[in-house]
Structure formats: structure tokens, C-alpha cells
Amino acid sequence: MIHETIGLIGLGGMGQGLAKNLLLKGAKLLVADLDPAKVAVATGRGAEECADPAEMAARVDVLAVCVTTAEAEQSIMLGKGGALAAMRPGSVFIDHTTVSAEHVDLMRAACEEAGIAYAEAPMTRTPAHADRGEVNVLFGGEEALMERLRPVFDAYAENIFHVGPAGHAIRLKLIHNYIAFANVASFCEGFALAAKEGLDMTKVIGIISAAGGKSGMMDLYGELTLRRDFTPHMSLSNAQKDVRYYAEWLERAGLPGFMAQSVHQTYALAAIMGHGGEGCTAVIKAYEELSGVTARLPEG
């Protein structure tokens, strides 16, 4: 049973599932989102709308933010009239947004100065997993804080991984996402080339999936890509953002980033072409529009 009052800002693909499962576990939940329709879904399930982040922050024991970018989260938490200044000492800020490594370090320091516990907790998996209460939470911070929050995480997570001190979770998440989205970009490029050369796409995906080219992302999205299903379970714009954060971090760490920059620019090109709101595998459309072919499985 969840005894603490929780605030959740951000009811997008992941946040809607978090809200649903928190309510199923009996949590007292306040919610906010820029989209009134998403708020209506949550309030219809028993949540209370609280559109002012500062007001919400003052009323809750745990404030979770699950938005799109580090910049958006900083505006909510640290901007003029921001939520952090309104939080009660001893309350907890859960950072569920996939942000930059630099952002996590900034937020941790700001929370420490304000007497607020900072819980770094990016997630992996998809909105479908969030809806089923099966996300992975990557936790960075003190184990005692993780245990305090376990009833909250258990409402929507299948796995809770304590990856180390604060700062380690987002770094691992960015590495994971870079590898995943680089894999998507590579198989989309390969599919487009195969289509241009007239290969049998059924054999292309079948043979790749039976050999060393097989991957988790291929299993999730390979066939869907060739069936022209670009539902934004993981949007292209989010993939571009995550790879950008990774590439910037890599450069600050003093490592060469030739591959990372290439992957980022591939997603950036597809976004410029108008595909940012589609699923991440819509990156294939950049190759298709340049080559004049469409990579698809035969009908039937």
C-alpha cells in the first residue's frame, strides 16, 4: 500500500501508465500535463488535477516528473515560481525524465541545497510496459531512499535496478539508449539498401534475425518497420534527443564521438524531413526519400 501523497507531472507515453498503476495500487495522486485529454484520462481513474507545479509540490510527499527533455524539466523545477522551491523539507523528487548527465548533476545539487531528497530514476522499456506496470527503473542514489520509494516503484515497475550513486543511472540509460537507437539506424539503413538492390525483404529480415544481426530492437521493431507501422512507441524526436545528450556527454568526457554524431545526424535529418512525431524506425524514411525506394514486406 502506498501511504504517501504523490504528484506526477507528465502524462505522456510513459507517464500515463505510471498514473494508471499508481491509482490501481490505491495511491493518492495529483497530476498535471499540458494536454487536457491526458489529464482527463487520469482524473477519470481517480487522480486529482493540479495544474500549478508549485502548488502540487507543496501538497505532496513525493513529486515525480516524467517529461520530454532536461530543459522542460528545469523550467518546471527551477524556473520562476518553480516546483522545487515549494517542496517541503524531507520530501522526495523522483526524476523519471531521460535527461542529460549534466542535468542530473545540476538537479542533485539543487535538491541537496533545498533539503529535498533527489531520486534519480530513469526508466527503460516502452509505454506498453508502463501501461502493464512492467517498466524497468534504473535507480541512482542511496539504498535507503530506494527502499523508501519501493512501494511507489513496485506499482509500475517489474524490475528496480540499483546501479550505483546518483548520476550513474542516467549515464547507464544514455549508453543503453544510444546503443539501441544506433542499432535501429543501422538496420534501417540496411533495409533501405536491400530494397534499393531488389533483395527479397522476407529473406533479409529472416536471415538477419537468425544470425549476428539479431537484437532486441530488431525483435521489437524490425518486422513492424517493414510492415510500415511507425506508431511512436519510442518517438523519433526522443531518439534524436537521447542520442544528442549522449554525444554531448561523450565529447565532454574527452572521447571521440564519430559514430555518435553520425547516428545523431541521421535522426536529425529524418526529423527535419518531418518524421519526428513518428516511431524511431521512421528514420528509414530519410534513406527511402533519398533513394526513391520503399522497404516493405510483400503483401499477404
C-alpha positions as protocol buffer text, in pm:
chain_id: "A"
residue {
  index: 1
  type: MET
  ca { x: 0 y: 0 z: 0 }
}
residue {
  index: 2
  type: ILE
  ca { x: 125 y: 348 z: -89 }
}
residue {
  index: 3
  type: HIS
  ca { x: 77 y: 580 z: 207 }
}
residue {
  index: 4
  type: GLU
  ca { x: 247 y: 892 z: 72 }
}
residue {
  index: 5
  type: THR
  ca { x: 74 y: 1153 z: -143 }
}
residue {
  index: 6
  type: ILE
  ca { x: 229 y: 1158 z: -490 }
}
residue {
  index: 7
  type: GLY
  ca { x: 243 y: 1426 z: -757 }
}
residue {
  index: 8
  type: LEU
  ca { x: 311 y: 1331 z: -1120 }
}
residue {
  index: 9
  type: ILE
  ca { x: 394 y: 1592 z: -1383 }
}
residue {
  index: 10
  type: GLY
  ca { x: 394 y: 1447 z: -1735 }
}
residue {
  index: 11
  type: LEU
  ca { x: 128 y: 1209 z: -1867 }
}
residue {
  index: 12
  type: GLY
  ca { x: 286 y: 1116 z: -2198 }
}
residue {
  index: 13
  type: GLY
  ca { x: 357 y: 767 z: -2324 }
}
residue {
  index: 14
  type: MET
  ca { x: 523 y: 652 z: -2002 }
}
residue {
  index: 15
  type: GLY
  ca { x: 354 y: 885 z: -1753 }
}
residue {
  index: 16
  type: GLN
  ca { x: 1 y: 773 z: -1838 }
}
residue {
  index: 17
  type: GLY
  ca { x: 93 y: 417 z: -1747 }
}
residue {
  index: 18
  type: LEU
  ca { x: 262 y: 527 z: -1425 }
}
residue {
  index: 19
  type: ALA
  ca { x: -52 y: 717 z: -1323 }
}
residue {
  index: 20
  type: LYS
  ca { x: -280 y: 426 z: -1406 }
}
residue {
  index: 21
  type: ASN
  ca { x: -84 y: 177 z: -1198 }
}
residue {
  index: 22
  type: LEU
  ca { x: -32 y: 411 z: -903 }
}
residue {
  index: 23
  type: LEU
  ca { x: -408 y: 460 z: -886 }
}
residue {
  index: 24
  type: LEU
  ca { x: -467 y: 84 z: -910 }
}
residue {
  index: 25
  type: LYS
  ca { x: -243 y: 50 z: -602 }
}
residue {
  index: 26
  type: GLY
  ca { x: -457 y: 298 z: -413 }
}
residue {
  index: 27
  type: ALA
  ca { x: -221 y: 596 z: -423 }
}
residue {
  index: 28
  type: LYS
  ca { x: -348 y: 948 z: -360 }
}
residue {
  index: 29
  type: LEU
  ca { x: -228 y: 1106 z: -685 }
}
residue {
  index: 30
  type: LEU
  ca { x: -213 y: 1462 z: -816 }
}
residue {
  index: 31
  type: VAL
  ca { x: -142 y: 1501 z: -1187 }
}
residue {
  index: 32
  type: ALA
  ca { x: -53 y: 1770 z: -1441 }
}
residue {
  index: 33
  type: ASP
  ca { x: 9 y: 1773 z: -1815 }
}
residue {
  index: 34
  type: LEU
  ca { x: -12 y: 2025 z: -2098 }
}
residue {
  index: 35
  type: ASP
  ca { x: -265 y: 1801 z: -2276 }
}
residue {
  index: 36
  type: PRO
  ca { x: -613 y: 1829 z: -2113 }
}
residue {
  index: 37
  type: ALA
  ca { x: -718 y: 1499 z: -2273 }
}
residue {
  index: 38
  type: LYS
  ca { x: -442 y: 1310 z: -2095 }
}
residue {
  index: 39
  type: VAL
  ca { x: -533 y: 1477 z: -1766 }
}
residue {
  index: 40
  type: ALA
  ca { x: -896 y: 1377 z: -1822 }
}
residue {
  index: 41
  type: VAL
  ca { x: -796 y: 1011 z: -1858 }
}
residue {
  index: 42
  type: ALA
  ca { x: -606 y: 1021 z: -1529 }
}
residue {
  index: 43
  type: THR
  ca { x: -876 y: 1210 z: -1339 }
}
residue {
  index: 44
  type: GLY
  ca { x: -1132 y: 966 z: -1476 }
}
residue {
  index: 45
  type: ARG
  ca { x: -938 y: 694 z: -1298 }
}
residue {
  index: 46
  type: GLY
  ca { x: -936 y: 879 z: -969 }
}
residue {
  index: 47
  type: ALA
  ca { x: -646 y: 1126 z: -983 }
}
residue {
  index: 48
  type: GLU
  ca { x: -680 y: 1492 z: -889 }
}
residue {
  index: 49
  type: GLU
  ca { x: -571 y: 1759 z: -1136 }
}
residue {
  index: 50
  type: CYS
  ca { x: -329 y: 2020 z: -1003 }
}
residue {
  index: 51
  type: ALA
  ca { x: -206 y: 2233 z: -1291 }
}
residue {
  index: 52
  type: ASP
  ca { x: 29 y: 2458 z: -1090 }
}
residue {
  index: 53
  type: PRO
  ca { x: 360 y: 2272 z: -1032 }
}
residue {
  index: 54
  type: ALA
  ca { x: 444 y: 2482 z: -724 }
}
residue {
  index: 55
  type: GLU
  ca { x: 105 y: 2416 z: -567 }
}
residue {
  index: 56
  type: MET
  ca { x: 140 y: 2045 z: -637 }
}
residue {
  index: 57
  type: ALA
  ca { x: 492 y: 2041 z: -492 }
}
residue {
  index: 58
  type: ALA
  ca { x: 371 y: 2199 z: -169 }
}
residue {
  index: 59
  type: ARG
  ca { x: 100 y: 1935 z: -123 }
}
residue {
  index: 60
  type: VAL
  ca { x: 284 y: 1608 z: -191 }
}
residue {
  index: 61
  type: ASP
  ca { x: 535 y: 1385 z: -17 }
}
residue {
  index: 62
  type: VAL
  ca { x: 680 y: 1259 z: -345 }
}
residue {
  index: 63
  type: LEU
  ca { x: 695 y: 1461 z: -668 }
}
residue {
  index: 64
  type: ALA
  ca { x: 773 y: 1269 z: -987 }
}
residue {
  index: 65
  type: VAL
  ca { x: 844 y: 1437 z: -1321 }
}
residue {
  index: 66
  type: CYS
  ca { x: 830 y: 1243 z: -1648 }
}
residue {
  index: 67
  type: VAL
  ca { x: 855 y: 1493 z: -1934 }
}
residue {
  index: 68
  type: THR
  ca { x: 1044 y: 1502 z: -2262 }
}
residue {
  index: 69
  type: THR
  ca { x: 1365 y: 1699 z: -2209 }
}
residue {
  index: 70
  type: ALA
  ca { x: 1605 y: 1823 z: -1944 }
}
residue {
  index: 71
  type: GLU
  ca { x: 1522 y: 2177 z: -2049 }
}
residue {
  index: 72
  type: ALA
  ca { x: 1148 y: 2125 z: -1991 }
}
residue {
  index: 73
  type: GLU
  ca { x: 1212 y: 1970 z: -1651 }
}
residue {
  index: 74
  type: GLN
  ca { x: 1441 y: 2253 z: -1542 }
}
residue {
  index: 75
  type: SER
  ca { x: 1171 y: 2503 z: -1638 }
}
residue {
  index: 76
  type: ILE
  ca { x: 920 y: 2317 z: -1419 }
}
residue {
  index: 77
  type: MET
  ca { x: 1150 y: 2263 z: -1124 }
}
residue {
  index: 78
  type: LEU
  ca { x: 1393 y: 2556 z: -1126 }
}
residue {
  index: 79
  type: GLY
  ca { x: 1229 y: 2832 z: -1326 }
}
residue {
  index: 80
  type: LYS
  ca { x: 1050 y: 3133 z: -1184 }
}
residue {
  index: 81
  type: GLY
  ca { x: 795 y: 3002 z: -935 }
}
residue {
  index: 82
  type: GLY
  ca { x: 944 y: 2656 z: -983 }
}
residue {
  index: 83
  type: ALA
  ca { x: 828 y: 2346 z: -801 }
}
residue {
  index: 84
  type: LEU
  ca { x: 1150 y: 2273 z: -614 }
}
residue {
  index: 85
  type: ALA
  ca { x: 1129 y: 2587 z: -400 }
}
residue {
  index: 86
  type: ALA
  ca { x: 777 y: 2489 z: -292 }
}
residue {
  index: 87
  type: MET
  ca { x: 860 y: 2133 z: -184 }
}
residue {
  index: 88
  type: ARG
  ca { x: 855 y: 2055 z: 187 }
}
residue {
  index: 89
  type: PRO
  ca { x: 1188 y: 1962 z: 353 }
}
residue {
  index: 90
  type: GLY
  ca { x: 1222 y: 1585 z: 365 }
}
residue {
  index: 91
  type: SER
  ca { x: 1002 y: 1527 z: 61 }
}
residue {
  index: 92
  type: VAL
  ca { x: 1134 y: 1343 z: -245 }
}
residue {
  index: 93
  type: PHE
  ca { x: 1180 y: 1445 z: -607 }
}
residue {
  index: 94
  type: ILE
  ca { x: 1177 y: 1146 z: -846 }
}
residue {
  index: 95
  type: ASP
  ca { x: 1349 y: 1230 z: -1174 }
}
residue {
  index: 96
  type: HIS
  ca { x: 1194 y: 991 z: -1427 }
}
residue {
  index: 97
  type: THR
  ca { x: 1278 y: 1201 z: -1735 }
}
residue {
  index: 98
  type: THR
  ca { x: 1550 y: 1079 z: -1970 }
}
residue {
  index: 99
  type: VAL
  ca { x: 1781 y: 1378 z: -1939 }
}
residue {
  index: 100
  type: SER
  ca { x: 2148 y: 1465 z: -1979 }
}
residue {
  index: 101
  type: ALA
  ca { x: 2420 y: 1360 z: -1736 }
}
residue {
  index: 102
  type: GLU
  ca { x: 2487 y: 1729 z: -1676 }
}
residue {
  index: 103
  type: HIS
  ca { x: 2121 y: 1786 z: -1582 }
}
residue {
  index: 104
  type: VAL
  ca { x: 2126 y: 1510 z: -1318 }
}
residue {
  index: 105
  type: ASP
  ca { x: 2431 y: 1664 z: -1152 }
}
residue {
  index: 106
  type: LEU
  ca { x: 2257 y: 2005 z: -1152 }
}
residue {
  index: 107
  type: MET
  ca { x: 1930 y: 1872 z: -1010 }
}
residue {
  index: 108
  type: ARG
  ca { x: 2103 y: 1667 z: -742 }
}
residue {
  index: 109
  type: ALA
  ca { x: 2291 y: 1975 z: -620 }
}
residue {
  index: 110
  type: ALA
  ca { x: 1976 y: 2191 z: -628 }
}
residue {
  index: 111
  type: CYS
  ca { x: 1781 y: 1934 z: -427 }
}
residue {
  index: 112
  type: GLU
  ca { x: 2057 y: 1897 z: -170 }
}
residue {
  index: 113
  type: GLU
  ca { x: 2065 y: 2274 z: -121 }
}
residue {
  index: 114
  type: ALA
  ca { x: 1687 y: 2282 z: -72 }
}
residue {
  index: 115
  type: GLY
  ca { x: 1681 y: 1988 z: 173 }
}
residue {
  index: 116
  type: ILE
  ca { x: 1494 y: 1766 z: -74 }
}
residue {
  index: 117
  type: ALA
  ca { x: 1584 y: 1401 z: -139 }
}
residue {
  index: 118
  type: TYR
  ca { x: 1681 y: 1351 z: -505 }
}
residue {
  index: 119
  type: ALA
  ca { x: 1587 y: 1015 z: -658 }
}
residue {
  index: 120
  type: GLU
  ca { x: 1746 y: 961 z: -996 }
}
residue {
  index: 121
  type: ALA
  ca { x: 1523 y: 705 z: -1166 }
}
residue {
  index: 122
  type: PRO
  ca { x: 1519 y: 693 z: -1547 }
}
residue {
  index: 123
  type: MET
  ca { x: 1321 y: 406 z: -1697 }
}
residue {
  index: 124
  type: THR
  ca { x: 1364 y: 160 z: -1981 }
}
residue {
  index: 125
  type: ARG
  ca { x: 1107 y: -28 z: -2188 }
}
residue {
  index: 126
  type: THR
  ca { x: 804 y: 112 z: -2370 }
}
residue {
  index: 127
  type: PRO
  ca { x: 468 y: 279 z: -2299 }
}
residue {
  index: 128
  type: ALA
  ca { x: 305 y: -62 z: -2339 }
}
residue {
  index: 129
  type: HIS
  ca { x: 518 y: -189 z: -2049 }
}
residue {
  index: 130
  type: ALA
  ca { x: 428 y: 121 z: -1846 }
}
residue {
  index: 131
  type: ASP
  ca { x: 60 y: 51 z: -1904 }
}
residue {
  index: 132
  type: ARG
  ca { x: 107 y: -305 z: -1776 }
}
residue {
  index: 133
  type: GLY
  ca { x: 318 y: -193 z: -1479 }
}
residue {
  index: 134
  type: GLU
  ca { x: 632 y: -355 z: -1621 }
}
residue {
  index: 135
  type: VAL
  ca { x: 891 y: -80 z: -1669 }
}
residue {
  index: 136
  type: ASN
  ca { x: 1249 y: -110 z: -1554 }
}
residue {
  index: 137
  type: VAL
  ca { x: 1357 y: 158 z: -1306 }
}
residue {
  index: 138
  type: LEU
  ca { x: 1729 y: 239 z: -1300 }
}
residue {
  index: 139
  type: PHE
  ca { x: 1794 y: 391 z: -959 }
}
residue {
  index: 140
  type: GLY
  ca { x: 2094 y: 604 z: -872 }
}
residue {
  index: 141
  type: GLY
  ca { x: 2135 y: 708 z: -511 }
}
residue {
  index: 142
  type: GLU
  ca { x: 2129 y: 585 z: -153 }
}
residue {
  index: 143
  type: GLU
  ca { x: 1980 y: 240 z: -100 }
}
residue {
  index: 144
  type: ALA
  ca { x: 1775 y: 369 z: 195 }
}
residue {
  index: 145
  type: LEU
  ca { x: 1599 y: 616 z: -36 }
}
residue {
  index: 146
  type: MET
  ca { x: 1533 y: 341 z: -290 }
}
residue {
  index: 147
  type: GLU
  ca { x: 1373 y: 130 z: -17 }
}
residue {
  index: 148
  type: ARG
  ca { x: 1157 y: 423 z: 94 }
}
residue {
  index: 149
  type: LEU
  ca { x: 1033 y: 455 z: -263 }
}
residue {
  index: 150
  type: ARG
  ca { x: 997 y: 83 z: -332 }
}
residue {
  index: 151
  type: PRO
  ca { x: 615 y: 81 z: -278 }
}
residue {
  index: 152
  type: VAL
  ca { x: 590 y: 358 z: -538 }
}
residue {
  index: 153
  type: PHE
  ca { x: 818 y: 188 z: -790 }
}
residue {
  index: 154
  type: ASP
  ca { x: 653 y: -151 z: -732 }
}
residue {
  index: 155
  type: ALA
  ca { x: 326 y: -2 z: -858 }
}
residue {
  index: 156
  type: TYR
  ca { x: 460 y: 29 z: -1211 }
}
residue {
  index: 157
  type: ALA
  ca { x: 797 y: -147 z: -1233 }
}
residue {
  index: 158
  type: GLU
  ca { x: 878 y: -510 z: -1296 }
}
residue {
  index: 159
  type: ASN
  ca { x: 1245 y: -453 z: -1212 }
}
residue {
  index: 160
  type: ILE
  ca { x: 1421 y: -196 z: -993 }
}
residue {
  index: 161
  type: PHE
  ca { x: 1796 y: -187 z: -1056 }
}
residue {
  index: 162
  type: HIS
  ca { x: 2019 y: -6 z: -807 }
}
residue {
  index: 163
  type: VAL
  ca { x: 2301 y: 90 z: -1041 }
}
residue {
  index: 164
  type: GLY
  ca { x: 2512 y: 298 z: -803 }
}
residue {
  index: 165
  type: PRO
  ca { x: 2530 y: 652 z: -666 }
}
residue {
  index: 166
  type: ALA
  ca { x: 2325 y: 941 z: -806 }
}
residue {
  index: 167
  type: GLY
  ca { x: 2449 y: 1020 z: -1154 }
}
residue {
  index: 168
  type: HIS
  ca { x: 2515 y: 662 z: -1257 }
}
residue {
  index: 169
  type: ALA
  ca { x: 2159 y: 575 z: -1359 }
}
residue {
  index: 170
  type: ILE
  ca { x: 2119 y: 837 z: -1631 }
}
residue {
  index: 171
  type: ARG
  ca { x: 2466 y: 764 z: -1760 }
}
residue {
  index: 172
  type: LEU
  ca { x: 2379 y: 397 z: -1798 }
}
residue {
  index: 173
  type: LYS
  ca { x: 2041 y: 487 z: -1952 }
}
residue {
  index: 174
  type: LEU
  ca { x: 2205 y: 712 z: -2212 }
}
residue {
  index: 175
  type: ILE
  ca { x: 2456 y: 441 z: -2304 }
}
residue {
  index: 176
  type: HIS
  ca { x: 2170 y: 191 z: -2334 }
}
residue {
  index: 177
  type: ASN
  ca { x: 1958 y: 424 z: -2548 }
}
residue {
  index: 178
  type: TYR
  ca { x: 2248 y: 519 z: -2773 }
}
residue {
  index: 179
  type: ILE
  ca { x: 2325 y: 153 z: -2844 }
}
residue {
  index: 180
  type: ALA
  ca { x: 1956 y: 80 z: -2903 }
}
residue {
  index: 181
  type: PHE
  ca { x: 1896 y: 374 z: -3137 }
}
residue {
  index: 182
  type: ALA
  ca { x: 2225 y: 320 z: -3320 }
}
residue {
  index: 183
  type: ASN
  ca { x: 2105 y: -35 z: -3383 }
}
residue {
  index: 184
  type: VAL
  ca { x: 1776 y: 98 z: -3523 }
}
residue {
  index: 185
  type: ALA
  ca { x: 1958 y: 341 z: -3751 }
}
residue {
  index: 186
  type: SER
  ca { x: 2187 y: 66 z: -3878 }
}
residue {
  index: 187
  type: PHE
  ca { x: 1916 y: -188 z: -3960 }
}
residue {
  index: 188
  type: CYS
  ca { x: 1701 y: 82 z: -4123 }
}
residue {
  index: 189
  type: GLU
  ca { x: 1996 y: 179 z: -4342 }
}
residue {
  index: 190
  type: GLY
  ca { x: 2050 y: -188 z: -4429 }
}
residue {
  index: 191
  type: PHE
  ca { x: 1682 y: -241 z: -4508 }
}
residue {
  index: 192
  type: ALA
  ca { x: 1680 y: 61 z: -4739 }
}
residue {
  index: 193
  type: LEU
  ca { x: 1988 y: -61 z: -4924 }
}
residue {
  index: 194
  type: ALA
  ca { x: 1840 y: -409 z: -4955 }
}
residue {
  index: 195
  type: ALA
  ca { x: 1521 y: -263 z: -5102 }
}
residue {
  index: 196
  type: LYS
  ca { x: 1715 y: -46 z: -5348 }
}
residue {
  index: 197
  type: GLU
  ca { x: 1908 y: -350 z: -5468 }
}
residue {
  index: 198
  type: GLY
  ca { x: 1589 y: -554 z: -5508 }
}
residue {
  index: 199
  type: LEU
  ca { x: 1652 y: -812 z: -5237 }
}
residue {
  index: 200
  type: ASP
  ca { x: 1368 y: -1026 z: -5103 }
}
residue {
  index: 201
  type: MET
  ca { x: 1280 y: -841 z: -4781 }
}
residue {
  index: 202
  type: THR
  ca { x: 1133 y: -1154 z: -4622 }
}
residue {
  index: 203
  type: LYS
  ca { x: 1470 y: -1324 z: -4656 }
}
residue {
  index: 204
  type: VAL
  ca { x: 1654 y: -1009 z: -4545 }
}
residue {
  index: 205
  type: ILE
  ca { x: 1481 y: -987 z: -4209 }
}
residue {
  index: 206
  type: GLY
  ca { x: 1465 y: -1363 z: -4164 }
}
residue {
  index: 207
  type: ILE
  ca { x: 1836 y: -1420 z: -4214 }
}
residue {
  index: 208
  type: ILE
  ca { x: 1948 y: -1116 z: -4014 }
}
residue {
  index: 209
  type: SER
  ca { x: 1723 y: -1220 z: -3725 }
}
residue {
  index: 210
  type: ALA
  ca { x: 1869 y: -1572 z: -3730 }
}
residue {
  index: 211
  type: ALA
  ca { x: 2231 y: -1456 z: -3714 }
}
residue {
  index: 212
  type: GLY
  ca { x: 2461 y: -1198 z: -3554 }
}
residue {
  index: 213
  type: GLY
  ca { x: 2249 y: -901 z: -3664 }
}
residue {
  index: 214
  type: LYS
  ca { x: 1967 y: -1009 z: -3431 }
}
residue {
  index: 215
  type: SER
  ca { x: 1898 y: -764 z: -3148 }
}
residue {
  index: 216
  type: GLY
  ca { x: 1632 y: -659 z: -2903 }
}
residue {
  index: 217
  type: MET
  ca { x: 1538 y: -359 z: -3117 }
}
residue {
  index: 218
  type: MET
  ca { x: 1524 y: -576 z: -3428 }
}
residue {
  index: 219
  type: ASP
  ca { x: 1292 y: -814 z: -3244 }
}
residue {
  index: 220
  type: LEU
  ca { x: 1070 y: -525 z: -3134 }
}
residue {
  index: 221
  type: TYR
  ca { x: 1064 y: -315 z: -3449 }
}
residue {
  index: 222
  type: GLY
  ca { x: 1224 y: -493 z: -3745 }
}
residue {
  index: 223
  type: GLU
  ca { x: 914 y: -655 z: -3888 }
}
residue {
  index: 224
  type: LEU
  ca { x: 694 y: -360 z: -3789 }
}
residue {
  index: 225
  type: THR
  ca { x: 924 y: -131 z: -3989 }
}
residue {
  index: 226
  type: LEU
  ca { x: 886 y: -344 z: -4299 }
}
residue {
  index: 227
  type: ARG
  ca { x: 511 y: -356 z: -4245 }
}
residue {
  index: 228
  type: ARG
  ca { x: 517 y: 26 z: -4242 }
}
residue {
  index: 229
  type: ASP
  ca { x: 399 y: 57 z: -3882 }
}
residue {
  index: 230
  type: PHE
  ca { x: 561 y: 370 z: -3735 }
}
residue {
  index: 231
  type: THR
  ca { x: 348 y: 403 z: -3423 }
}
residue {
  index: 232
  type: PRO
  ca { x: 553 y: 624 z: -3187 }
}
residue {
  index: 233
  type: HIS
  ca { x: 610 y: 380 z: -2901 }
}
residue {
  index: 234
  type: MET
  ca { x: 956 y: 539 z: -2892 }
}
residue {
  index: 235
  type: SER
  ca { x: 936 y: 856 z: -3099 }
}
residue {
  index: 236
  type: LEU
  ca { x: 1200 y: 960 z: -3346 }
}
residue {
  index: 237
  type: SER
  ca { x: 1229 y: 1302 z: -3183 }
}
residue {
  index: 238
  type: ASN
  ca { x: 1300 y: 1138 z: -2846 }
}
residue {
  index: 239
  type: ALA
  ca { x: 1561 y: 915 z: -3007 }
}
residue {
  index: 240
  type: GLN
  ca { x: 1726 y: 1223 z: -3157 }
}
residue {
  index: 241
  type: LYS
  ca { x: 1724 y: 1394 z: -2815 }
}
residue {
  index: 242
  type: ASP
  ca { x: 1869 y: 1097 z: -2629 }
}
residue {
  index: 243
  type: VAL
  ca { x: 2149 y: 1045 z: -2881 }
}
residue {
  index: 244
  type: ARG
  ca { x: 2226 y: 1418 z: -2867 }
}
residue {
  index: 245
  type: TYR
  ca { x: 2263 y: 1404 z: -2489 }
}
residue {
  index: 246
  type: TYR
  ca { x: 2490 y: 1100 z: -2526 }
}
residue {
  index: 247
  type: ALA
  ca { x: 2705 y: 1265 z: -2795 }
}
residue {
  index: 248
  type: GLU
  ca { x: 2744 y: 1583 z: -2588 }
}
residue {
  index: 249
  type: TRP
  ca { x: 2841 y: 1381 z: -2281 }
}
residue {
  index: 250
  type: LEU
  ca { x: 3090 y: 1175 z: -2484 }
}
residue {
  index: 251
  type: GLU
  ca { x: 3259 y: 1494 z: -2603 }
}
residue {
  index: 252
  type: ARG
  ca { x: 3276 y: 1638 z: -2250 }
}
residue {
  index: 253
  type: ALA
  ca { x: 3432 y: 1311 z: -2136 }
}
residue {
  index: 254
  type: GLY
  ca { x: 3713 y: 1360 z: -2389 }
}
residue {
  index: 255
  type: LEU
  ca { x: 3626 y: 1064 z: -2611 }
}
residue {
  index: 256
  type: PRO
  ca { x: 3589 y: 1069 z: -2990 }
}
residue {
  index: 257
  type: GLY
  ca { x: 3228 y: 1067 z: -3099 }
}
residue {
  index: 258
  type: PHE
  ca { x: 3235 y: 994 z: -3472 }
}
residue {
  index: 259
  type: MET
  ca { x: 2971 y: 719 z: -3451 }
}
residue {
  index: 260
  type: ALA
  ca { x: 2751 y: 907 z: -3206 }
}
residue {
  index: 261
  type: GLN
  ca { x: 2749 y: 1222 z: -3419 }
}
residue {
  index: 262
  type: SER
  ca { x: 2665 y: 1018 z: -3729 }
}
residue {
  index: 263
  type: VAL
  ca { x: 2374 y: 848 z: -3554 }
}
residue {
  index: 264
  type: HIS
  ca { x: 2250 y: 1181 z: -3416 }
}
residue {
  index: 265
  type: GLN
  ca { x: 2266 y: 1349 z: -3757 }
}
residue {
  index: 266
  type: THR
  ca { x: 2079 y: 1057 z: -3913 }
}
residue {
  index: 267
  type: TYR
  ca { x: 1789 y: 1110 z: -3672 }
}
residue {
  index: 268
  type: ALA
  ca { x: 1817 y: 1488 z: -3709 }
}
residue {
  index: 269
  type: LEU
  ca { x: 1782 y: 1456 z: -4087 }
}
residue {
  index: 270
  type: ALA
  ca { x: 1472 y: 1237 z: -4053 }
}
residue {
  index: 271
  type: ALA
  ca { x: 1324 y: 1489 z: -3808 }
}
residue {
  index: 272
  type: ILE
  ca { x: 1396 y: 1778 z: -4047 }
}
residue {
  index: 273
  type: MET
  ca { x: 1216 y: 1577 z: -4316 }
}
residue {
  index: 274
  type: GLY
  ca { x: 907 y: 1580 z: -4093 }
}
residue {
  index: 275
  type: HIS
  ca { x: 917 y: 1241 z: -3923 }
}
residue {
  index: 276
  type: GLY
  ca { x: 992 y: 1345 z: -3564 }
}
residue {
  index: 277
  type: GLY
  ca { x: 647 y: 1257 z: -3434 }
}
residue {
  index: 278
  type: GLU
  ca { x: 660 y: 903 z: -3575 }
}
residue {
  index: 279
  type: GLY
  ca { x: 827 y: 599 z: -3423 }
}
residue {
  index: 280
  type: CYS
  ca { x: 1206 y: 584 z: -3409 }
}
residue {
  index: 281
  type: THR
  ca { x: 1224 y: 345 z: -3705 }
}
residue {
  index: 282
  type: ALA
  ca { x: 1080 y: 619 z: -3929 }
}
residue {
  index: 283
  type: VAL
  ca { x: 1449 y: 707 z: -3967 }
}
residue {
  index: 284
  type: ILE
  ca { x: 1428 y: 464 z: -4260 }
}
residue {
  index: 285
  type: LYS
  ca { x: 1218 y: 723 z: -4444 }
}
residue {
  index: 286
  type: ALA
  ca { x: 1518 y: 951 z: -4477 }
}
residue {
  index: 287
  type: TYR
  ca { x: 1700 y: 679 z: -4668 }
}
residue {
  index: 288
  type: GLU
  ca { x: 1391 y: 595 z: -4871 }
}
residue {
  index: 289
  type: GLU
  ca { x: 1326 y: 954 z: -4973 }
}
residue {
  index: 290
  type: LEU
  ca { x: 1688 y: 993 z: -5081 }
}
residue {
  index: 291
  type: SER
  ca { x: 1695 y: 666 z: -5274 }
}
residue {
  index: 292
  type: GLY
  ca { x: 1343 y: 664 z: -5417 }
}
residue {
  index: 293
  type: VAL
  ca { x: 1254 y: 319 z: -5280 }
}
residue {
  index: 294
  type: THR
  ca { x: 1032 y: 183 z: -5005 }
}
residue {
  index: 295
  type: ALA
  ca { x: 1143 y: -105 z: -4787 }
}
residue {
  index: 296
  type: ARG
  ca { x: 846 y: -328 z: -4717 }
}
residue {
  index: 297
  type: LEU
  ca { x: 746 y: -690 z: -4683 }
}
residue {
  index: 298
  type: PRO
  ca { x: 535 y: -830 z: -4967 }
}
residue {
  index: 299
  type: GLU
  ca { x: 159 y: -815 z: -4915 }
}
residue {
  index: 300
  type: GLY
  ca { x: -24 y: -1122 z: -4792 }
}
